[in-house]
Amino acid sequence: MDQQRRKTLRLLGASPLLLAAATPPERFVVSYNDDYAPYSYIDSATSTSRVLGILPDVLDPILSELNGLVPSNVGLPWRRAQMMVQQGLAEALCTFASDERKQYALFHSVPVVQLQPHLFFNAYHLRRAELERIKTRDELKAFYLVDQKGNQWAEQALKDFPHVEWTPGHDAIFRMVMATRGDVHVSLSPIVTKWRLRKLGILQEIVSIPAPYIAPNVPFHLGVRKDHPRAAEILGHVDEVLRVPATQRRIEDVVRRYA
């Protein structure tokens, strides 16, 4: 009925404003990782399923500016969150634009946020001094790494490393590091990892150092599924807003609130 009404109005030469009024708002679902605090997470201490964090705080106002678009967020375990977009059950996700994700989503140019990789390892590791002196990828290859399967960034960035143990979740990474069943974890973001270590109560037992030789930074972008009819428009709008200096200052303020 709505589609027929819009067609009739168009044939009658109705104005764009009238056409817009005849078009019901579109629910635009962004699928987030429910356990990647403080970038995106669901607070298990509350009964709400509302997605919290840096990414929704930054993206919701930007997407709300688009006519006829109502942003809506869903938080799920990361594999399911990605699958929602792959299967057309959600419109977008915000993450590293890996080769695999580019098969089903289009990404814009200006990063929403940029993460800085760090090494994290046991403060009581017998080879701590060696770990602290690492300056190259080749030096790091002498150690056993631990990371989460399905990360995609790590699977792509560390594919030439001979010793990587893949775990099903973030917490399992640090159980292995604390038990010295793995030497070191390459984290995308010290903010994320320190948040998790604080929650686990082991922040003081883990050392972190920057690892710019892995990557100087890892950009996160909004990815909209390729078959979405407004994908190009939405991504163009996100880029335009992110290029404004005031937007970057607002993002810095959001990140500071969570750091």
PyMOL commands that set and color helices and strands:
alter all, ss='L'
color gray80, all
select helices_A, chain A and resi 2-11+16-21+54-64+78-86+101-103+128-133+137-140+153-157+170-178+190-200+203-205+231-242+245-258
alter helices_A, ss='H'
color red, helices_A
select strands_A, chain A and resi 26-33+35-36+40-41+69-76+92-95+105-107+113-115+118-122+145-148+164-167+185-187+206-210+218-225
alter strands_A, ss='S'
color yellow, strands_A
deselect
rebuild
show_as cartoon
